[in-house]
Amino acid sequence: MPSGLHHLTAITTRVQANVDFYAGFLGLRLIKQTAGFADGAQLHLFYGDAAGSPGSLISFLVWEGGARGRAGHGQVFEIALAVPPASIGDWLARALQAQIPVEGPMREFGEPVLRLRDPDGIIVKLVGVDLPAAAPLPDPIAPTRLRAVTLLIPSLAKSDSSEGFGIPKSMKI
């Protein structure tokens, strides 16, 4: 398995808006719909490349009609998705056409970035970086892989346990 993130799981309160954004706007494939692992009546959506390759997977537990999430400790605050570097202009045009508010383009760590929000308010960064997809995608400029995730933590010192996940100290902020 390649190094990096395997998958990311978040919560959505609006299932159709979530599908429209991740499968429709972003062009990811809705690869599976199943029951939630803690509650068999809860819907669990999985997006990624055509093969459901590790590193391309984003899943959402559906709490339809729930309260809008607020950024807090231990919560996903930002999802960064790799897109082909030459596609940033196409993504800007696509966001404007779809009337999705967008910030950028800008550069972060030397890479071109667009920042937008999904229907539940999670920041989604499209990062122009050459990380090829492990399997075909239905849209040629669709995100190819998870690039990074930002979690909110109460104490940076307590994050040292991340070394057990193979994250070297040199990568910590």
MDAnalysis code that builds the backbone (N, CA, C; Angstrom):
import MDAnalysis as mda
import numpy as np

u = mda.Universe.empty(519, n_residues=173, atom_resindex=np.repeat(np.arange(173), 3), trajectory=True)
u.add_TopologyAttr("name", ["N", "CA", "C"] * 173)
u.add_TopologyAttr("resid", np.arange(1, 174))
u.add_TopologyAttr("resname", ["MET", "PRO", "SER", "GLY", "LEU", "HIS", "HIS", "LEU", "THR", "ALA", "ILE", "THR", "THR", "ARG", "VAL", "GLN", "ALA", "ASN", "VAL", "ASP", "PHE", "TYR", "ALA", "GLY", "PHE", "LEU", "GLY", "LEU", "ARG", "LEU", "ILE", "LYS", "GLN", "THR", "ALA", "GLY", "PHE", "ALA", "ASP", "GLY", "ALA", "GLN", "LEU", "HIS", "LEU", "PHE", "TYR", "GLY", "ASP", "ALA", "ALA", "GLY", "SER", "PRO", "GLY", "SER", "LEU", "ILE", "SER", "PHE", "LEU", "VAL", "TRP", "GLU", "GLY", "GLY", "ALA", "ARG", "GLY", "ARG", "ALA", "GLY", "HIS", "GLY", "GLN", "VAL", "PHE", "GLU", "ILE", "ALA", "LEU", "ALA", "VAL", "PRO", "PRO", "ALA", "SER", "ILE", "GLY", "ASP", "TRP", "LEU", "ALA", "ARG", "ALA", "LEU", "GLN", "ALA", "GLN", "ILE", "PRO", "VAL", "GLU", "GLY", "PRO", "MET", "ARG", "GLU", "PHE", "GLY", "GLU", "PRO", "VAL", "LEU", "ARG", "LEU", "ARG", "ASP", "PRO", "ASP", "GLY", "ILE", "ILE", "VAL", "LYS", "LEU", "VAL", "GLY", "VAL", "ASP", "LEU", "PRO", "ALA", "ALA", "ALA", "PRO", "LEU", "PRO", "ASP", "PRO", "ILE", "ALA", "PRO", "THR", "ARG", "LEU", "ARG", "ALA", "VAL", "THR", "LEU", "LEU", "ILE", "PRO", "SER", "LEU", "ALA", "LYS", "SER", "ASP", "SER", "SER", "GLU", "GLY", "PHE", "GLY", "ILE", "PRO", "LYS", "SER", "MET", "LYS", "ILE"])
u.atoms.positions = np.array([
    [0.847, -1.181, 0.000],
    [0.000, 0.000, 0.000],
    [0.888, 1.238, 0.000],
    [0.512, 2.257, -0.768],
    [1.308, 3.484, -0.775],
    [1.264, 4.162, 0.586],
    [2.278, 4.976, 0.853],
    [2.275, 5.723, 2.105],
    [1.266, 6.856, 2.009],
    [0.881, 7.365, 3.155],
    [-0.082, 8.457, 3.182],
    [-1.394, 8.013, 3.800],
    [-2.401, 8.806, 3.607],
    [-3.716, 8.530, 4.175],
    [-4.398, 7.387, 3.434],
    [-5.050, 6.504, 4.157],
    [-5.825, 5.418, 3.561],
    [-7.216, 5.916, 3.188],
    [-7.891, 6.556, 4.148],
    [-9.232, 7.090, 3.917],
    [-9.532, 8.158, 4.960],
    [-10.640, 8.799, 4.782],
    [-11.112, 9.824, 5.705],
    [-12.606, 9.610, 5.882],
    [-13.098, 9.700, 7.101],
    [-14.531, 9.598, 7.360],
    [-15.000, 10.866, 8.059],
    [-16.104, 11.406, 7.584],
    [-16.702, 12.604, 8.168],
    [-18.209, 12.372, 8.272],
    [-18.929, 13.384, 8.666],
    [-20.379, 13.303, 8.835],
    [-21.036, 14.306, 7.906],
    [-22.152, 13.894, 7.314],
    [-22.959, 14.813, 6.525],
    [-24.377, 14.821, 7.068],
    [-25.018, 15.965, 6.977],
    [-26.406, 16.091, 7.416],
    [-27.364, 16.215, 6.234],
    [-26.800, 16.255, 5.020],
    [-27.631, 16.453, 3.818],
    [-27.139, 15.507, 2.728],
    [-27.725, 14.324, 2.665],
    [-27.200, 13.272, 1.802],
    [-27.189, 13.684, 0.329],
    [-28.261, 14.242, -0.203],
    [-28.279, 14.563, -1.629],
    [-27.294, 15.677, -1.963],
    [-27.193, 16.683, -1.119],
    [-26.214, 17.751, -1.352],
    [-24.795, 17.199, -1.297],
    [-24.549, 16.224, -0.421],
    [-23.235, 15.590, -0.318],
    [-22.900, 14.830, -1.599],
    [-23.844, 14.039, -2.096],
    [-23.629, 13.295, -3.349],
    [-23.429, 14.270, -4.505],
    [-24.241, 15.313, -4.566],
    [-24.105, 16.305, -5.641],
    [-22.723, 16.953, -5.624],
    [-22.181, 17.222, -4.439],
    [-20.879, 17.876, -4.337],
    [-19.736, 16.912, -4.653],
    [-19.680, 15.780, -3.965],
    [-18.522, 14.889, -4.095],
    [-18.540, 14.077, -5.396],
    [-19.695, 13.559, -5.797],
    [-19.760, 12.798, -7.050],
    [-20.033, 13.721, -8.234],
    [-20.944, 14.675, -8.055],
    [-21.293, 15.571, -9.148],
    [-20.230, 16.612, -9.430],
    [-20.026, 17.531, -8.496],
    [-19.084, 18.630, -8.709],
    [-17.637, 18.153, -8.772],
    [-17.187, 17.386, -7.763],
    [-15.779, 16.969, -7.729],
    [-15.462, 15.840, -8.706],
    [-16.460, 15.064, -9.091],
    [-16.221, 13.990, -10.056],
    [-15.678, 12.707, -9.456],
    [-15.783, 12.550, -8.131],
    [-15.403, 11.278, -7.527],
    [-16.499, 10.252, -7.806],
    [-16.150, 9.001, -7.738],
    [-17.140, 7.956, -7.961],
    [-17.772, 7.580, -6.621],
    [-19.098, 7.511, -6.586],
    [-19.791, 6.978, -5.414],
    [-19.650, 5.468, -5.519],
    [-18.729, 4.898, -4.744],
    [-18.383, 3.492, -4.951],
    [-19.176, 2.527, -4.081],
    [-19.744, 3.025, -2.993],
    [-20.493, 2.107, -2.138],
    [-21.419, 2.892, -1.224],
    [-22.588, 2.304, -0.975],
    [-23.517, 2.800, 0.033],
    [-23.827, 1.614, 0.932],
    [-23.617, 1.770, 2.205],
    [-23.825, 0.662, 3.129],
    [-24.368, 1.197, 4.444],
    [-24.593, 0.292, 5.379],
    [-25.049, 0.696, 6.708],
    [-23.859, 1.150, 7.539],
    [-24.099, 2.081, 8.435],
    [-23.049, 2.527, 9.344],
    [-22.612, 1.396, 10.259],
    [-21.366, 1.420, 10.695],
    [-20.846, 0.331, 11.521],
    [-21.388, 0.354, 12.949],
    [-21.760, 1.496, 13.472],
    [-22.282, 1.586, 14.837],
    [-23.805, 1.519, 14.876],
    [-24.444, 1.838, 13.760],
    [-25.902, 1.872, 13.688],
    [-26.311, 1.343, 12.322],
    [-26.881, 0.153, 12.288],
    [-27.248, -0.481, 11.024],
    [-28.279, 0.285, 10.220],
    [-28.993, 1.210, 10.844],
    [-29.980, 2.013, 10.123],
    [-29.369, 3.271, 9.512],
    [-28.119, 3.548, 9.852],
    [-27.457, 4.763, 9.355],
    [-26.814, 4.491, 7.998],
    [-26.965, 5.414, 7.071],
    [-26.354, 5.297, 5.749],
    [-24.894, 5.728, 5.813],
    [-24.038, 4.984, 5.109],
    [-22.606, 5.288, 5.033],
    [-22.241, 5.330, 3.551],
    [-21.769, 6.477, 3.078],
    [-21.410, 6.691, 1.675],
    [-19.900, 6.647, 1.517],
    [-19.426, 6.034, 0.427],
    [-17.997, 5.954, 0.136],
    [-17.736, 6.516, -1.257],
    [-16.775, 7.424, -1.363],
    [-16.353, 7.997, -2.639],
    [-14.881, 7.675, -2.856],
    [-14.467, 7.643, -4.116],
    [-13.059, 7.437, -4.426],
    [-12.873, 7.222, -5.909],
    [-11.770, 6.543, -6.255],
    [-11.554, 6.204, -7.656],
    [-12.377, 4.959, -7.995],
    [-12.327, 4.522, -9.255],
    [-13.181, 3.432, -9.717],
    [-12.952, 2.129, -8.963],
    [-11.746, 1.911, -8.452],
    [-11.425, 0.666, -7.752],
    [-11.549, 0.794, -6.234],
    [-11.865, 1.973, -5.745],
    [-11.893, 2.166, -4.298],
    [-10.513, 2.015, -3.690],
    [-9.515, 2.521, -4.386],
    [-8.119, 2.356, -3.969],
    [-7.818, 3.088, -2.666],
    [-7.016, 2.464, -1.784],
    [-6.565, 3.170, -0.585],
    [-5.896, 4.487, -0.976],
    [-6.194, 5.520, -0.240],
    [-5.641, 6.838, -0.540],
    [-6.571, 7.711, -1.352],
    [-7.612, 7.093, -1.937],
    [-8.580, 7.881, -2.704],
    [-9.918, 7.981, -1.983],
    [-10.052, 7.333, -0.845],
    [-11.354, 7.128, -0.214],
    [-11.754, 8.222, 0.770],
    [-12.970, 8.708, 0.580],
    [-13.613, 9.614, 1.527],
    [-14.969, 8.997, 1.823],
    [-15.303, 8.851, 3.093],
    [-16.617, 8.312, 3.426],
    [-17.357, 9.276, 4.346],
    [-18.666, 9.164, 4.311],
    [-19.525, 10.016, 5.132],
    [-20.592, 9.176, 5.803],
    [-20.715, 9.346, 7.105],
    [-21.855, 8.824, 7.840],
    [-22.954, 9.871, 7.730],
    [-24.163, 9.432, 7.394],
    [-25.271, 10.360, 7.153],
    [-26.122, 10.496, 8.410],
    [-26.241, 11.718, 8.892],
    [-27.168, 12.079, 9.954],
    [-28.094, 13.133, 9.365],
    [-29.006, 12.666, 8.511],
    [-29.899, 13.552, 7.764],
    [-30.664, 14.475, 8.713],
    [-30.610, 15.762, 8.414],
    [-31.338, 16.747, 9.191],
    [-30.699, 17.095, 10.521],
    [-29.518, 16.586, 10.788],
    [-28.826, 16.901, 12.041],
    [-28.370, 18.352, 12.061],
    [-27.930, 18.784, 13.206],
    [-27.424, 20.150, 13.345],
    [-26.129, 20.307, 12.557],
    [-25.924, 21.466, 11.984],
    [-24.694, 21.745, 11.252],
    [-23.511, 21.652, 12.215],
    [-22.468, 20.999, 11.770],
    [-21.287, 20.821, 12.602],
    [-20.564, 22.130, 12.869],
    [-19.838, 22.156, 13.965],
    [-18.998, 23.294, 14.312],
    [-17.581, 22.785, 14.505],
    [-16.622, 23.568, 14.097],
    [-15.226, 23.169, 14.253],
    [-14.897, 23.051, 15.730],
    [-14.319, 21.917, 16.100],
    [-13.947, 21.690, 17.491],
    [-12.868, 20.626, 17.588],
    [-12.428, 20.340, 18.785],
    [-11.340, 19.400, 19.027],
    [-11.631, 18.027, 18.426],
    [-10.640, 17.479, 17.746],
    [-10.739, 16.150, 17.166],
    [-11.553, 16.078, 15.894],
    [-11.928, 17.192, 15.362],
    [-12.795, 17.233, 14.193],
    [-12.000, 17.530, 12.931],
    [-12.448, 16.924, 11.823],
    [-11.872, 17.257, 10.521],
    [-12.249, 18.697, 10.214],
    [-11.248, 19.510, 9.962],
    [-11.463, 20.923, 9.670],
    [-11.257, 21.204, 8.190],
    [-10.348, 20.453, 7.588],
    [-9.972, 20.729, 6.201],
    [-9.529, 19.426, 5.539],
    [-10.020, 19.201, 4.327],
    [-9.614, 18.061, 3.513],
    [-8.858, 18.614, 2.314],
    [-7.657, 18.124, 2.075],
    [-6.887, 18.537, 0.896],
    [-6.870, 17.372, -0.088],
    [-7.313, 17.637, -1.310],
    [-7.363, 16.627, -2.358],
    [-6.389, 16.993, -3.470],
    [-5.625, 16.016, -3.936],
    [-4.696, 16.244, -5.040],
    [-5.469, 16.263, -6.353],
    [-5.191, 17.270, -7.169],
    [-5.740, 17.351, -8.523],
    [-4.574, 17.587, -9.472],
    [-4.729, 17.255, -10.753],
    [-3.638, 17.522, -11.690],
    [-3.234, 18.999, -11.642],
    [-1.929, 19.294, -11.589],
    [-1.476, 20.687, -11.446],
    [-2.036, 21.637, -12.500],
    [-2.162, 21.176, -13.730],
    [-2.644, 22.044, -14.805],
    [-4.152, 22.282, -14.743],
    [-4.855, 21.632, -13.809],
    [-6.314, 21.730, -13.772],
    [-6.848, 22.823, -12.849],
    [-5.986, 23.542, -12.141],
    [-6.463, 24.543, -11.177],
    [-7.357, 25.589, -11.851],
    [-6.983, 26.056, -13.029],
    [-7.820, 27.014, -13.756],
    [-9.166, 26.420, -14.134],
    [-9.173, 25.147, -14.538],
    [-10.433, 24.465, -14.855],
    [-11.318, 24.351, -13.616],
    [-10.697, 24.074, -12.463],
    [-11.461, 23.977, -11.219],
    [-12.049, 25.326, -10.818],
    [-11.295, 26.388, -11.014],
    [-11.815, 27.716, -10.709],
    [-13.037, 28.006, -11.580],
    [-12.932, 27.722, -12.865],
    [-14.056, 27.942, -13.779],
    [-15.255, 27.072, -13.391],
    [-14.999, 25.819, -13.027],
    [-16.077, 24.903, -12.636],
    [-16.782, 25.415, -11.377],
    [-16.019, 25.886, -10.398],
    [-16.613, 26.399, -9.159],
    [-17.460, 27.638, -9.438],
    [-16.945, 28.544, -10.251],
    [-17.699, 29.753, -10.586],
    [-18.970, 29.400, -11.345],
    [-18.879, 28.461, -12.292],
    [-20.045, 28.028, -13.067],
    [-21.108, 27.402, -12.157],
    [-20.669, 26.626, -11.170],
    [-21.592, 25.958, -10.245],
    [-22.022, 26.872, -9.098],
    [-21.526, 28.105, -9.093],
    [-21.823, 29.095, -8.054],
    [-21.425, 28.593, -6.664],
    [-20.275, 27.921, -6.627],
    [-19.689, 27.481, -5.363],
    [-18.639, 28.514, -4.978],
    [-18.793, 29.154, -3.824],
    [-17.792, 30.143, -3.407],
    [-16.406, 29.505, -3.332],
    [-15.421, 30.235, -3.832],
    [-14.063, 29.701, -3.904],
    [-13.072, 30.783, -3.504],
    [-12.010, 30.385, -2.834],
    [-10.895, 31.282, -2.519],
    [-9.696, 30.817, -3.323],
    [-9.011, 31.759, -3.938],
    [-7.819, 31.418, -4.702],
    [-8.037, 31.713, -6.168],
    [-7.096, 31.302, -6.960],
    [-5.968, 30.437, -6.607],
    [-4.916, 31.171, -5.771],
    [-4.237, 30.379, -4.964],
    [-3.146, 30.861, -4.126],
    [-2.090, 29.762, -4.085],
    [-0.977, 30.053, -3.455],
    [0.072, 29.038, -3.308],
    [0.261, 28.734, -1.830],
    [0.335, 27.456, -1.517],
    [0.647, 26.994, -0.170],
    [1.745, 25.952, -0.293],
    [2.823, 26.147, 0.426],
    [3.976, 25.244, 0.367],
    [4.439, 25.036, -1.077],
    [4.330, 26.102, -1.888],
    [4.783, 26.066, -3.265],
    [3.825, 25.415, -4.242],
    [2.653, 24.994, -3.780],
    [1.695, 24.311, -4.655],
    [0.465, 25.191, -4.881],
    [-0.104, 25.166, -6.108],
    [-1.321, 25.942, -6.360],
    [-2.517, 25.314, -5.634],
    [-3.354, 26.172, -5.046],
    [-4.462, 25.705, -4.212],
    [-5.712, 26.533, -4.482],
    [-6.856, 25.863, -4.511],
    [-8.169, 26.504, -4.433],
    [-8.823, 25.996, -3.159],
    [-9.553, 26.859, -2.488],
    [-10.215, 26.475, -1.244],
    [-11.712, 26.739, -1.409],
    [-12.521, 25.730, -1.092],
    [-13.970, 25.868, -1.119],
    [-14.554, 25.092, 0.055],
    [-15.865, 25.091, 0.196],
    [-16.514, 24.371, 1.301],
    [-17.552, 23.409, 0.753],
    [-17.631, 22.248, 1.407],
    [-18.661, 21.296, 1.012],
    [-19.993, 21.725, 1.639],
    [-21.099, 21.054, 1.327],
    [-22.405, 21.484, 1.841],
    [-22.523, 21.495, 3.363],
    [-21.649, 20.764, 4.062],
    [-21.671, 20.756, 5.523],
    [-20.657, 21.711, 6.133],
    [-19.973, 22.490, 5.301],
    [-19.053, 23.501, 5.795],
    [-17.612, 23.062, 5.947],
    [-17.289, 21.813, 5.608],
    [-15.900, 21.364, 5.672],
    [-15.118, 22.043, 4.553],
    [-13.948, 22.588, 4.889],
    [-13.093, 23.198, 3.871],
    [-12.503, 22.085, 3.011],
    [-12.638, 22.225, 1.707],
    [-12.058, 21.279, 0.753],
    [-11.050, 22.059, -0.072],
    [-9.777, 21.676, 0.065],
    [-8.708, 22.309, -0.711],
    [-8.386, 21.420, -1.899],
    [-8.339, 22.020, -3.069],
    [-7.874, 21.331, -4.264],
    [-6.440, 21.774, -4.480],
    [-5.514, 20.826, -4.380],
    [-4.083, 21.115, -4.422],
    [-3.514, 20.576, -5.726],
    [-2.936, 21.462, -6.528],
    [-2.325, 21.056, -7.790],
    [-0.994, 20.377, -7.542],
    [-1.005, 19.061, -7.545],
    [0.206, 18.279, -7.284],
    [0.109, 16.982, -8.085],
    [1.230, 16.532, -8.576],
    [1.244, 15.342, -9.421],
    [1.256, 14.074, -8.568],
    [0.082, 13.656, -8.139],
    [-0.105, 12.381, -7.442],
    [-1.075, 11.567, -8.287],
    [-0.560, 10.690, -9.138],
    [-1.439, 9.977, -10.059],
    [-2.454, 9.093, -9.340],
    [-3.596, 8.930, -9.961],
    [-4.643, 8.063, -9.423],
    [-4.211, 6.609, -9.544],
    [-4.623, 5.795, -8.585],
    [-4.315, 4.366, -8.616],
    [-5.245, 3.619, -9.566],
    [-6.382, 4.214, -9.885],
    [-7.363, 3.603, -10.788],
    [-8.055, 4.726, -11.551],
    [-8.701, 4.381, -12.658],
    [-9.352, 5.417, -13.470],
    [-10.431, 6.183, -12.702],
    [-10.597, 7.434, -13.086],
    [-11.647, 8.287, -12.540],
    [-12.571, 8.692, -13.679],
    [-13.866, 8.890, -13.386],
    [-14.803, 9.239, -14.450],
    [-14.584, 10.630, -15.038],
    [-13.889, 11.493, -14.323],
    [-13.655, 12.870, -14.751],
    [-12.143, 13.083, -14.831],
    [-11.616, 13.546, -15.978],
    [-10.157, 13.656, -16.126],
    [-9.484, 14.637, -15.170],
    [-10.230, 15.563, -14.581],
    [-9.602, 16.484, -13.621],
    [-10.045, 16.199, -12.186],
    [-10.718, 15.077, -11.985],
    [-11.181, 14.714, -10.637],
    [-9.997, 14.554, -9.694],
    [-10.230, 14.770, -8.419],
    [-9.161, 14.532, -7.442],
    [-8.632, 13.104, -7.549],
    [-7.317, 12.975, -7.472],
    [-6.685, 11.670, -7.644],
    [-6.425, 10.954, -6.327],
    [-6.165, 11.708, -5.269],
    [-5.824, 11.107, -3.975],
    [-6.108, 12.107, -2.859],
    [-6.182, 11.586, -1.654],
    [-6.175, 12.456, -0.481],
    [-4.771, 13.010, -0.343],
    [-4.631, 14.301, -0.230],
    [-3.321, 14.935, -0.076],
    [-2.988, 15.120, 1.399],
    [-3.976, 15.587, 2.167],
    [-3.760, 15.839, 3.591],
    [-5.109, 16.054, 4.260],
    [-5.098, 16.050, 5.566],
    [-6.280, 16.379, 6.352],
    [-5.811, 17.221, 7.534],
    [-6.606, 18.211, 7.892],
    [-6.302, 19.036, 9.054],
    [-7.326, 18.717, 10.134],
    [-6.830, 18.285, 11.286],
    [-7.672, 18.015, 12.447],
    [-7.411, 19.085, 13.487],
    [-8.434, 19.484, 14.191],
    [-8.267, 20.446, 15.272],
    [-7.948, 19.680, 16.550],
    [-6.881, 20.094, 17.227],
    [-6.461, 19.423, 18.453],
    [-6.287, 20.451, 19.561],
    [-6.536, 20.049, 20.811],
    [-6.410, 21.013, 21.909],
    [-4.966, 21.318, 22.274],
    [-4.048, 20.396, 21.963],
    [-2.660, 20.587, 22.362],
    [-1.743, 19.929, 21.352],
    [-0.824, 20.698, 20.787],
    [0.123, 20.135, 19.836],
    [1.007, 19.089, 20.502],
    [1.351, 19.297, 21.750],
    [2.212, 18.347, 22.461],
    [1.569, 16.965, 22.537],
    [0.258, 16.902, 22.669],
    [-0.428, 15.617, 22.766],
    [-0.481, 14.888, 21.429],
    [-0.117, 15.538, 20.350],
    [-0.165, 14.899, 19.035],
    [1.055, 14.036, 18.769],
    [2.017, 13.976, 19.696],
    [3.214, 13.163, 19.499],
    [2.899, 11.699, 19.257],
    [1.757, 11.230, 19.702],
    [1.412, 9.828, 19.500],
    [1.259, 9.491, 18.022],
    [1.220, 10.492, 17.147],
    [1.084, 10.230, 15.713],
    [2.272, 9.469, 15.156],
    [3.394, 9.442, 15.873],
    [4.552, 8.695, 15.391],
    [4.234, 7.213, 15.265],
    [3.290, 6.722, 16.040],
    [2.867, 5.333, 15.920],
    [2.193, 5.042, 14.596],
    [1.801, 6.087, 13.885],
    [1.177, 5.932, 12.581],
    [2.172, 6.118, 11.446],
    [3.455, 6.190, 11.777],
    [4.476, 6.343, 10.746],
    [4.724, 7.772, 10.322],
    [4.291, 8.742, 11.099],
    [4.505, 10.147, 10.768],
    [5.774, 10.600, 11.479],
    [6.836, 10.890, 10.743],
    [8.083, 11.289, 11.393],
    [7.973, 12.673, 12.018],
    [8.802, 12.919, 13.043],
    [8.795, 14.222, 13.719],
    [9.066, 15.360, 12.746],
    [9.837, 15.099, 11.703],
    [10.180, 16.152, 10.741],
    [8.957, 16.679, 10.013],
    [7.852, 15.933, 9.988],
    [6.646, 16.373, 9.293],
    [5.707, 17.142, 10.206],
    [6.005, 17.184, 11.485],
    [5.126, 17.875, 12.419],
    [5.390, 19.368, 12.392],
    [4.373, 20.119, 12.670],
    [4.486, 21.576, 12.692],
    [4.932, 22.009, 14.064],
])
